[in-house]
């Protein structure tokens, strides 16, 4: 029998490896940016078209490559980062596996331009699907430029699996922000479809955070710093009052590498215990420096998971350092029984000098004297009138009034008794009952219906919002004082894209700036305090996945707002509110399911109830 096991060709092996390394355009962005950082670049540009589906280009001014390295870097397991197995435990670079460029070249059209500083000519290479098309010398500036075009051109199934441009661009921006935040000493610029999205100059850590997230981020940050033998921690955490529902502003960096760790995140949440509302997530940007031989990075090709030698000690140090910063900067309340609050100097009086009290003392006053001092009436200009009318003057002219009243005719005495006093009326029976502030039970002809109040309200609001956006415009209420909301640059762009749909719902926008919006009107069913919550949920849901067509956009907006504004489980509803909710639900086009395709009610017939009681 002939042998059936054989070695796969390189291009097939590269496509298989690409399934792990390159999951979407953001994966290409991450690998190319990290290579530019490892090349000791001080200025990195990222150019993206069609959310990375058409083009991802990274240009840097790093060391560059000679002719041999320029060709060899596309081979599998070819790397300049390590030489021996022991080097895996003393890593100081981003990459080390030697898989990224080979995997990218296997599933895209790649164009490379590179030149070292001391060389006169650089190298220009074009590769399509692991096949070298051309290699020739070219006049180039110092550094390297990688252009990745037509990603997944030879794997149609993977290309069709990609999400909408909004979602893919959100992932690209996430990867860009992670690398930019880890290296504030490097200038980063990002362009999407010809427009500049980010322009980050060299700065310190705090300034880089403020530049990336814009808005009023600076006033939200609380510094954290702790040095121990195990780990050195520095960075910033957000104040509890600025916590959000999503985790978009949570970053851990270990040795300048972004990581994800649920265990360390739990340490942060433990430090914020008692300071956050239910479901709120604090912001944090924490940089951890540990000895390279105490961590293992080679866990996953994305290199975002790390194993620590002593996780328990790291957990305790991180929790205590965050808690210490919250207390040190008076973010967390402090209970001190030995402190007398009456002795605290108000903040506005700290720089004032002491003043003598302006109190006038009567030095001639003798408490044992029999003569009482005469109290002088001062600051009053009252003078007693010379003529005081007697009390009889109040009744002058009453006889004439009585004479006039006697001539007035009045209507007969009104009937004060009710026509129905003698008839006993039965009170109308109660139609609905609320169960555990979660369900509403109501009787029907065939039995009983039990309604989930939250899902039912979501369905009612969803159809109302969808109708306002597609059929007729909703009415608005003008705000007395316009409300200014601060967001990141990309969040403002996203709100601008859905502006027309929001205006159909009743929102009125005064102006848009780079990092803020001004709302001057809102729908009549929404209060001013709900606006920030609605926009936060809307941005979070929109970034997670919306199709490009307008109906899907309107549908997503209606779903997000219905979920945000629906009555929550545990809310008491009066009898009238229960009846209105039941009537509005069954007036909907699809009362059976919520906007998220979950059942809104169940019915039980009398026969079903009889079976429950049968022996």
Secondary structure, DSSP 8 states (H G I E B T S, - for coil): ---------HHHHHHHHHHHH-SSHHHHHHHHHHHHHHTT-SEEEEEEEGGGTSEEEEEE-S----HHHHHHTTSTT--SS-SSGGGGGS--SS--SS-HHHHHHHSSEEEEEEE-TT-SSEEEEEEETTEEEEEEEE---SEEEEEEESTTTT-HHHHHH---HHHHHHHHHHHHHHHHHH-TTSEEEEEETTEEEEEE-S--HHHHHHHHH-TT-GGGEEEEEEE-SS-EEEEEEE-GGG-BSS-TTEEEEETTEEE--HHHHHHHHHHTTTTS-TT-B--EEEEEE--GGGEE-TTSTT----EES-HHHHHHHHHHHHHHHHHHTT-S----TT--GGG---GGGTT-----------TT--TT-SS-------S------S----GGGGGTTHHHHHHHHHT---------S-TTTTS--------EEEETTTEEEEEETTEEEEEEHHHHHHHHHHHHHHHHHHTS---EEEEEEEEEEE--HHHHHHHHHTHHHHHHHT-EEEEE-SSEEEEEEEETT--GGGHHHHHHHHHHHHHH---SSHHHHHHHHHHHHHHHHS--TT----HHHHHHHHHHHHTSTTTTB-TTS-B-EEEEEHHHHHHHH--
